[in-house]
């Protein structure tokens, strides 16, 4: 578990590329989008899952 903490710490302290603020903003935007489109995402996943189940029943 120590290597995971070190890896995350090294990643957050690395100043090359994107900064921590940018990463946090991206995460906040993604969470907001999931909350806004929760019903549509749920319906899409349900439709995909139903399609997979129907295809699996045809095979077996």
HTML snippet that shows the backbone in 3Dmol.js (N, CA, C, O; Angstrom):
<script src="https://3Dmol.org/build/3Dmol-min.js"></script>
<div id="view" style="width:600px;height:400px;position:relative"></div>
<script>
const pdb = `
ATOM      1  N   UNK A   1       0.829  -1.192   0.000  1.00  0.00           N
ATOM      2  CA  UNK A   1       0.000   0.000   0.000  1.00  0.00           C
ATOM      3  C   UNK A   1       0.869   1.249   0.000  1.00  0.00           C
ATOM      4  O   UNK A   1       0.428   2.309  -0.444  1.00  0.00           O
ATOM      5  N   UNK A   2       2.077   1.138   0.485  1.00  0.00           N
ATOM      6  CA  UNK A   2       2.973   2.279   0.521  1.00  0.00           C
ATOM      7  C   UNK A   2       3.365   2.753  -0.867  1.00  0.00           C
ATOM      8  O   UNK A   2       3.539   3.949  -1.100  1.00  0.00           O
ATOM      9  N   UNK A   3       3.504   1.796  -1.796  1.00  0.00           N
ATOM     10  CA  UNK A   3       3.882   2.180  -3.158  1.00  0.00           C
ATOM     11  C   UNK A   3       2.784   2.963  -3.840  1.00  0.00           C
ATOM     12  O   UNK A   3       3.061   3.840  -4.659  1.00  0.00           O
ATOM     13  N   UNK A   4       1.520   2.651  -3.507  1.00  0.00           N
ATOM     14  CA  UNK A   4       0.403   3.372  -4.098  1.00  0.00           C
ATOM     15  C   UNK A   4       0.389   4.817  -3.608  1.00  0.00           C
ATOM     16  O   UNK A   4       0.196   5.744  -4.395  1.00  0.00           O
ATOM     17  N   UNK A   5       0.592   5.000  -2.318  1.00  0.00           N
ATOM     18  CA  UNK A   5       0.621   6.350  -1.756  1.00  0.00           C
ATOM     19  C   UNK A   5       1.773   7.146  -2.350  1.00  0.00           C
ATOM     20  O   UNK A   5       1.611   8.324  -2.670  1.00  0.00           O
ATOM     21  N   UNK A   6       2.944   6.512  -2.503  1.00  0.00           N
ATOM     22  CA  UNK A   6       4.097   7.191  -3.086  1.00  0.00           C
ATOM     23  C   UNK A   6       3.832   7.555  -4.542  1.00  0.00           C
ATOM     24  O   UNK A   6       4.195   8.644  -4.987  1.00  0.00           O
ATOM     25  N   UNK A   7       3.201   6.650  -5.285  1.00  0.00           N
ATOM     26  CA  UNK A   7       2.898   6.904  -6.688  1.00  0.00           C
ATOM     27  C   UNK A   7       1.941   8.081  -6.830  1.00  0.00           C
ATOM     28  O   UNK A   7       2.144   8.956  -7.672  1.00  0.00           O
ATOM     29  N   UNK A   8       0.905   8.098  -6.009  1.00  0.00           N
ATOM     30  CA  UNK A   8      -0.069   9.198  -6.065  1.00  0.00           C
ATOM     31  C   UNK A   8       0.594  10.505  -5.653  1.00  0.00           C
ATOM     32  O   UNK A   8       0.372  11.538  -6.285  1.00  0.00           O
ATOM     33  N   UNK A   9       1.397  10.470  -4.609  1.00  0.00           N
ATOM     34  CA  UNK A   9       2.079  11.667  -4.154  1.00  0.00           C
ATOM     35  C   UNK A   9       3.029  12.189  -5.226  1.00  0.00           C
ATOM     36  O   UNK A   9       3.064  13.391  -5.492  1.00  0.00           O
ATOM     37  N   UNK A  10       3.789  11.305  -5.833  1.00  0.00           N
ATOM     38  CA  UNK A  10       4.698  11.713  -6.910  1.00  0.00           C
ATOM     39  C   UNK A  10       3.923  12.311  -8.078  1.00  0.00           C
ATOM     40  O   UNK A  10       4.352  13.303  -8.667  1.00  0.00           O
ATOM     41  N   UNK A  11       2.782  11.709  -8.416  1.00  0.00           N
ATOM     42  CA  UNK A  11       1.969  12.206  -9.514  1.00  0.00           C
ATOM     43  C   UNK A  11       1.460  13.612  -9.220  1.00  0.00           C
ATOM     44  O   UNK A  11       1.497  14.483 -10.089  1.00  0.00           O
ATOM     45  N   UNK A  12       0.986  13.834  -7.998  1.00  0.00           N
ATOM     46  CA  UNK A  12       0.439  15.139  -7.649  1.00  0.00           C
ATOM     47  C   UNK A  12       1.515  16.216  -7.527  1.00  0.00           C
ATOM     48  O   UNK A  12       1.230  17.394  -7.742  1.00  0.00           O
ATOM     49  N   UNK A  13       2.737  15.834  -7.187  1.00  0.00           N
ATOM     50  CA  UNK A  13       3.824  16.803  -7.052  1.00  0.00           C
ATOM     51  C   UNK A  13       4.539  17.080  -8.367  1.00  0.00           C
ATOM     52  O   UNK A  13       5.295  18.045  -8.476  1.00  0.00           O
ATOM     53  N   UNK A  14       4.306  16.250  -9.345  1.00  0.00           N
ATOM     54  CA  UNK A  14       4.941  16.430 -10.642  1.00  0.00           C
ATOM     55  C   UNK A  14       4.403  17.705 -11.286  1.00  0.00           C
ATOM     56  O   UNK A  14       3.193  17.842 -11.470  1.00  0.00           O
ATOM     57  N   UNK A  15       5.282  18.628 -11.627  1.00  0.00           N
ATOM     58  CA  UNK A  15       4.862  19.904 -12.180  1.00  0.00           C
ATOM     59  C   UNK A  15       4.837  19.920 -13.700  1.00  0.00           C
ATOM     60  O   UNK A  15       4.466  20.929 -14.300  1.00  0.00           O
ATOM     61  N   UNK A  16       5.216  18.843 -14.317  1.00  0.00           N
ATOM     62  CA  UNK A  16       5.144  18.803 -15.765  1.00  0.00           C
ATOM     63  C   UNK A  16       3.738  18.399 -16.196  1.00  0.00           C
ATOM     64  O   UNK A  16       3.067  17.633 -15.504  1.00  0.00           O
ATOM     65  N   UNK A  17       3.306  18.902 -17.310  1.00  0.00           N
ATOM     66  CA  UNK A  17       1.966  18.553 -17.780  1.00  0.00           C
ATOM     67  C   UNK A  17       0.907  19.326 -17.030  1.00  0.00           C
ATOM     68  O   UNK A  17       1.112  20.488 -16.678  1.00  0.00           O
ATOM     69  N   UNK A  18      -0.219  18.694 -16.785  1.00  0.00           N
ATOM     70  CA  UNK A  18      -1.331  19.359 -16.122  1.00  0.00           C
ATOM     71  C   UNK A  18      -1.067  19.506 -14.625  1.00  0.00           C
ATOM     72  O   UNK A  18      -0.425  18.664 -13.997  1.00  0.00           O
ATOM     73  N   UNK A  19      -1.572  20.575 -14.093  1.00  0.00           N
ATOM     74  CA  UNK A  19      -1.454  20.810 -12.663  1.00  0.00           C
ATOM     75  C   UNK A  19      -2.617  20.211 -11.910  1.00  0.00           C
ATOM     76  O   UNK A  19      -3.589  19.741 -12.501  1.00  0.00           O
ATOM     77  N   UNK A  20      -2.502  20.235 -10.605  1.00  0.00           N
ATOM     78  CA  UNK A  20      -3.530  19.646  -9.745  1.00  0.00           C
ATOM     79  C   UNK A  20      -4.849  20.396  -9.907  1.00  0.00           C
ATOM     80  O   UNK A  20      -5.918  19.786  -9.887  1.00  0.00           O
ATOM     81  N   UNK A  21      -4.779  21.695 -10.064  1.00  0.00           N
ATOM     82  CA  UNK A  21      -6.003  22.493 -10.198  1.00  0.00           C
ATOM     83  C   UNK A  21      -6.770  22.079 -11.448  1.00  0.00           C
ATOM     84  O   UNK A  21      -7.993  21.941 -11.415  1.00  0.00           O
ATOM     85  N   UNK A  22      -6.056  21.883 -12.537  1.00  0.00           N
ATOM     86  CA  UNK A  22      -6.709  21.471 -13.777  1.00  0.00           C
ATOM     87  C   UNK A  22      -7.360  20.101 -13.623  1.00  0.00           C
ATOM     88  O   UNK A  22      -8.477  19.887 -14.095  1.00  0.00           O
ATOM     89  N   UNK A  23      -6.673  19.180 -12.969  1.00  0.00           N
ATOM     90  CA  UNK A  23      -7.220  17.840 -12.755  1.00  0.00           C
ATOM     91  C   UNK A  23      -8.476  17.913 -11.900  1.00  0.00           C
ATOM     92  O   UNK A  23      -9.469  17.249 -12.197  1.00  0.00           O
ATOM     93  N   UNK A  24      -8.441  18.710 -10.845  1.00  0.00           N
ATOM     94  CA  UNK A  24      -9.608  18.858  -9.966  1.00  0.00           C
ATOM     95  C   UNK A  24     -10.776  19.462 -10.740  1.00  0.00           C
ATOM     96  O   UNK A  24     -11.915  19.026 -10.575  1.00  0.00           O
ATOM     97  N   UNK A  25     -10.508  20.463 -11.582  1.00  0.00           N
ATOM     98  CA  UNK A  25     -11.579  21.065 -12.378  1.00  0.00           C
ATOM     99  C   UNK A  25     -12.193  20.064 -13.347  1.00  0.00           C
ATOM    100  O   UNK A  25     -13.411  20.040 -13.526  1.00  0.00           O
ATOM    101  N   UNK A  26     -11.366  19.244 -13.970  1.00  0.00           N
ATOM    102  CA  UNK A  26     -11.872  18.220 -14.882  1.00  0.00           C
ATOM    103  C   UNK A  26     -12.755  17.236 -14.126  1.00  0.00           C
ATOM    104  O   UNK A  26     -13.828  16.871 -14.605  1.00  0.00           O
ATOM    105  N   UNK A  27     -12.313  16.807 -12.950  1.00  0.00           N
ATOM    106  CA  UNK A  27     -13.102  15.863 -12.142  1.00  0.00           C
ATOM    107  C   UNK A  27     -14.436  16.487 -11.742  1.00  0.00           C
ATOM    108  O   UNK A  27     -15.471  15.822 -11.797  1.00  0.00           O
ATOM    109  N   UNK A  28     -14.422  17.761 -11.340  1.00  0.00           N
ATOM    110  CA  UNK A  28     -15.657  18.443 -10.939  1.00  0.00           C
ATOM    111  C   UNK A  28     -16.631  18.520 -12.116  1.00  0.00           C
ATOM    112  O   UNK A  28     -17.826  18.278 -11.950  1.00  0.00           O
ATOM    113  N   UNK A  29     -16.120  18.856 -13.304  1.00  0.00           N
ATOM    114  CA  UNK A  29     -16.977  18.933 -14.482  1.00  0.00           C
ATOM    115  C   UNK A  29     -17.561  17.558 -14.815  1.00  0.00           C
ATOM    116  O   UNK A  29     -18.745  17.447 -15.133  1.00  0.00           O
ATOM    117  N   UNK A  30     -16.738  16.516 -14.743  1.00  0.00           N
ATOM    118  CA  UNK A  30     -17.234  15.169 -15.028  1.00  0.00           C
ATOM    119  C   UNK A  30     -18.318  14.749 -14.042  1.00  0.00           C
ATOM    120  O   UNK A  30     -19.331  14.173 -14.438  1.00  0.00           O
ATOM    121  N   UNK A  31     -18.110  15.033 -12.766  1.00  0.00           N
ATOM    122  CA  UNK A  31     -19.114  14.691 -11.751  1.00  0.00           C
ATOM    123  C   UNK A  31     -20.407  15.454 -12.011  1.00  0.00           C
ATOM    124  O   UNK A  31     -21.495  14.889 -11.901  1.00  0.00           O
ATOM    125  N   UNK A  32     -20.294  16.739 -12.357  1.00  0.00           N
ATOM    126  CA  UNK A  32     -21.488  17.540 -12.646  1.00  0.00           C
ATOM    127  C   UNK A  32     -22.242  16.973 -13.843  1.00  0.00           C
ATOM    128  O   UNK A  32     -23.471  16.905 -13.829  1.00  0.00           O
ATOM    129  N   UNK A  33     -21.507  16.564 -14.885  1.00  0.00           N
ATOM    130  CA  UNK A  33     -22.158  15.997 -16.065  1.00  0.00           C
ATOM    131  C   UNK A  33     -22.875  14.692 -15.729  1.00  0.00           C
ATOM    132  O   UNK A  33     -23.976  14.439 -16.219  1.00  0.00           O
ATOM    133  N   UNK A  34     -22.250  13.866 -14.891  1.00  0.00           N
ATOM    134  CA  UNK A  34     -22.890  12.610 -14.490  1.00  0.00           C
ATOM    135  C   UNK A  34     -24.162  12.900 -13.709  1.00  0.00           C
ATOM    136  O   UNK A  34     -25.176  12.231 -13.909  1.00  0.00           O
ATOM    137  N   UNK A  35     -24.122  13.879 -12.829  1.00  0.00           N
ATOM    138  CA  UNK A  35     -25.314  14.211 -12.052  1.00  0.00           C
ATOM    139  C   UNK A  35     -26.422  14.773 -12.943  1.00  0.00           C
ATOM    140  O   UNK A  35     -27.597  14.470 -12.735  1.00  0.00           O
ATOM    141  N   UNK A  36     -26.057  15.584 -13.927  1.00  0.00           N
ATOM    142  CA  UNK A  36     -27.052  16.180 -14.820  1.00  0.00           C
ATOM    143  C   UNK A  36     -27.679  15.120 -15.720  1.00  0.00           C
ATOM    144  O   UNK A  36     -28.895  15.104 -15.914  1.00  0.00           O
ATOM    145  N   UNK A  37     -26.844  14.230 -16.272  1.00  0.00           N
ATOM    146  CA  UNK A  37     -27.322  13.248 -17.242  1.00  0.00           C
ATOM    147  C   UNK A  37     -27.484  11.853 -16.638  1.00  0.00           C
ATOM    148  O   UNK A  37     -27.387  10.854 -17.351  1.00  0.00           O
ATOM    149  N   UNK A  38     -27.729  11.781 -15.337  1.00  0.00           N
ATOM    150  CA  UNK A  38     -27.809  10.495 -14.647  1.00  0.00           C
ATOM    151  C   UNK A  38     -28.874   9.580 -15.244  1.00  0.00           C
ATOM    152  O   UNK A  38     -28.619   8.397 -15.468  1.00  0.00           O
ATOM    153  N   UNK A  39     -30.051  10.113 -15.501  1.00  0.00           N
ATOM    154  CA  UNK A  39     -31.143   9.290 -16.018  1.00  0.00           C
ATOM    155  C   UNK A  39     -30.821   8.756 -17.413  1.00  0.00           C
ATOM    156  O   UNK A  39     -31.082   7.592 -17.716  1.00  0.00           O
ATOM    157  N   UNK A  40     -30.253   9.618 -18.258  1.00  0.00           N
ATOM    158  CA  UNK A  40     -29.910   9.192 -19.611  1.00  0.00           C
ATOM    159  C   UNK A  40     -28.807   8.141 -19.599  1.00  0.00           C
ATOM    160  O   UNK A  40     -28.848   7.183 -20.371  1.00  0.00           O
ATOM    161  N   UNK A  41     -27.828   8.319 -18.729  1.00  0.00           N
ATOM    162  CA  UNK A  41     -26.736   7.349 -18.625  1.00  0.00           C
ATOM    163  C   UNK A  41     -27.272   6.015 -18.126  1.00  0.00           C
ATOM    164  O   UNK A  41     -26.897   4.959 -18.637  1.00  0.00           O
ATOM    165  N   UNK A  42     -28.148   6.061 -17.129  1.00  0.00           N
ATOM    166  CA  UNK A  42     -28.741   4.838 -16.591  1.00  0.00           C
ATOM    167  C   UNK A  42     -29.544   4.106 -17.662  1.00  0.00           C
ATOM    168  O   UNK A  42     -29.451   2.885 -17.787  1.00  0.00           O
ATOM    169  N   UNK A  43     -30.333   4.854 -18.433  1.00  0.00           N
ATOM    170  CA  UNK A  43     -31.135   4.237 -19.493  1.00  0.00           C
ATOM    171  C   UNK A  43     -30.233   3.628 -20.566  1.00  0.00           C
ATOM    172  O   UNK A  43     -30.509   2.534 -21.059  1.00  0.00           O
ATOM    173  N   UNK A  44     -29.162   4.325 -20.927  1.00  0.00           N
ATOM    174  CA  UNK A  44     -28.233   3.810 -21.932  1.00  0.00           C
ATOM    175  C   UNK A  44     -27.578   2.512 -21.472  1.00  0.00           C
ATOM    176  O   UNK A  44     -27.509   1.542 -22.227  1.00  0.00           O
ATOM    177  N   UNK A  45     -27.103   2.499 -20.239  1.00  0.00           N
ATOM    178  CA  UNK A  45     -26.458   1.301 -19.700  1.00  0.00           C
ATOM    179  C   UNK A  45     -27.462   0.151 -19.623  1.00  0.00           C
ATOM    180  O   UNK A  45     -27.117  -0.993 -19.916  1.00  0.00           O
ATOM    181  N   UNK A  46     -28.696   0.447 -19.233  1.00  0.00           N
ATOM    182  CA  UNK A  46     -29.729  -0.599 -19.159  1.00  0.00           C
ATOM    183  C   UNK A  46     -30.012  -1.176 -20.544  1.00  0.00           C
ATOM    184  O   UNK A  46     -30.134  -2.391 -20.702  1.00  0.00           O
ATOM    185  N   UNK A  47     -30.113  -0.308 -21.541  1.00  0.00           N
ATOM    186  CA  UNK A  47     -30.358  -0.780 -22.906  1.00  0.00           C
ATOM    187  C   UNK A  47     -29.207  -1.636 -23.416  1.00  0.00           C
ATOM    188  O   UNK A  47     -29.429  -2.665 -24.054  1.00  0.00           O
ATOM    189  N   UNK A  48     -27.990  -1.216 -23.137  1.00  0.00           N
ATOM    190  CA  UNK A  48     -26.820  -2.000 -23.558  1.00  0.00           C
ATOM    191  C   UNK A  48     -26.819  -3.353 -22.865  1.00  0.00           C
ATOM    192  O   UNK A  48     -26.556  -4.377 -23.496  1.00  0.00           O
ATOM    193  N   UNK A  49     -27.110  -3.362 -21.575  1.00  0.00           N
ATOM    194  CA  UNK A  49     -27.120  -4.609 -20.812  1.00  0.00           C
ATOM    195  C   UNK A  49     -28.209  -5.554 -21.315  1.00  0.00           C
ATOM    196  O   UNK A  49     -27.990  -6.760 -21.435  1.00  0.00           O
ATOM    197  N   UNK A  50     -29.384  -4.996 -21.607  1.00  0.00           N
ATOM    198  CA  UNK A  50     -30.473  -5.826 -22.149  1.00  0.00           C
ATOM    199  C   UNK A  50     -30.086  -6.411 -23.499  1.00  0.00           C
ATOM    200  O   UNK A  50     -30.373  -7.575 -23.781  1.00  0.00           O
ATOM    201  N   UNK A  51     -29.444  -5.620 -24.321  1.00  0.00           N
ATOM    202  CA  UNK A  51     -29.001  -6.095 -25.632  1.00  0.00           C
ATOM    203  C   UNK A  51     -27.983  -7.223 -25.487  1.00  0.00           C
ATOM    204  O   UNK A  51     -28.038  -8.210 -26.221  1.00  0.00           O
ATOM    205  N   UNK A  52     -27.070  -7.081 -24.560  1.00  0.00           N
ATOM    206  CA  UNK A  52     -26.074  -8.127 -24.314  1.00  0.00           C
ATOM    207  C   UNK A  52     -26.762  -9.409 -23.851  1.00  0.00           C
ATOM    208  O   UNK A  52     -26.420 -10.500 -24.308  1.00  0.00           O
ATOM    209  N   UNK A  53     -27.718  -9.280 -22.958  1.00  0.00           N
ATOM    210  CA  UNK A  53     -28.440 -10.458 -22.453  1.00  0.00           C
ATOM    211  C   UNK A  53     -29.222 -11.148 -23.558  1.00  0.00           C
ATOM    212  O   UNK A  53     -29.241 -12.378 -23.623  1.00  0.00           O
ATOM    213  N   UNK A  54     -29.881 -10.367 -24.443  1.00  0.00           N
ATOM    214  CA  UNK A  54     -30.630 -10.964 -25.547  1.00  0.00           C
ATOM    215  C   UNK A  54     -29.693 -11.706 -26.495  1.00  0.00           C
ATOM    216  O   UNK A  54     -30.012 -12.800 -26.960  1.00  0.00           O
ATOM    217  N   UNK A  55     -28.542 -11.110 -26.780  1.00  0.00           N
ATOM    218  CA  UNK A  55     -27.566 -11.760 -27.667  1.00  0.00           C
ATOM    219  C   UNK A  55     -27.011 -13.033 -27.043  1.00  0.00           C
ATOM    220  O   UNK A  55     -26.800 -14.032 -27.731  1.00  0.00           O
ATOM    221  N   UNK A  56     -26.778 -12.990 -25.748  1.00  0.00           N
ATOM    222  CA  UNK A  56     -26.253 -14.160 -25.049  1.00  0.00           C
ATOM    223  C   UNK A  56     -27.275 -15.303 -25.059  1.00  0.00           C
ATOM    224  O   UNK A  56     -26.902 -16.471 -25.170  1.00  0.00           O
ATOM    225  N   UNK A  57     -28.555 -14.964 -24.942  1.00  0.00           N
ATOM    226  CA  UNK A  57     -29.604 -16.000 -24.966  1.00  0.00           C
ATOM    227  C   UNK A  57     -29.688 -16.662 -26.334  1.00  0.00           C
ATOM    228  O   UNK A  57     -29.980 -17.855 -26.425  1.00  0.00           O
ATOM    229  N   UNK A  58     -29.435 -15.900 -27.405  1.00  0.00           N
ATOM    230  CA  UNK A  58     -29.453 -16.466 -28.754  1.00  0.00           C
ATOM    231  C   UNK A  58     -28.325 -17.467 -28.934  1.00  0.00           C
ATOM    232  O   UNK A  58     -28.491 -18.479 -29.615  1.00  0.00           O
ATOM    233  N   UNK A  59     -27.179 -17.189 -28.326  1.00  0.00           N
ATOM    234  CA  UNK A  59     -26.011 -18.059 -28.463  1.00  0.00           C
ATOM    235  C   UNK A  59     -26.222 -19.355 -27.684  1.00  0.00           C
ATOM    236  O   UNK A  59     -25.883 -20.435 -28.169  1.00  0.00           O
ATOM    237  N   UNK A  60     -26.779 -19.250 -26.485  1.00  0.00           N
ATOM    238  CA  UNK A  60     -26.956 -20.439 -25.650  1.00  0.00           C
ATOM    239  C   UNK A  60     -28.341 -20.947 -25.859  1.00  0.00           C
ATOM    240  O   UNK A  60     -28.728 -21.949 -25.258  1.00  0.00           O
TER     241      UNK A  60
END
`;
const viewer = $3Dmol.createViewer("view");
viewer.addModel(pdb, "pdb");
viewer.setStyle({}, {cartoon: {color: "spectrum"}});
viewer.zoomTo();
viewer.render();
</script>
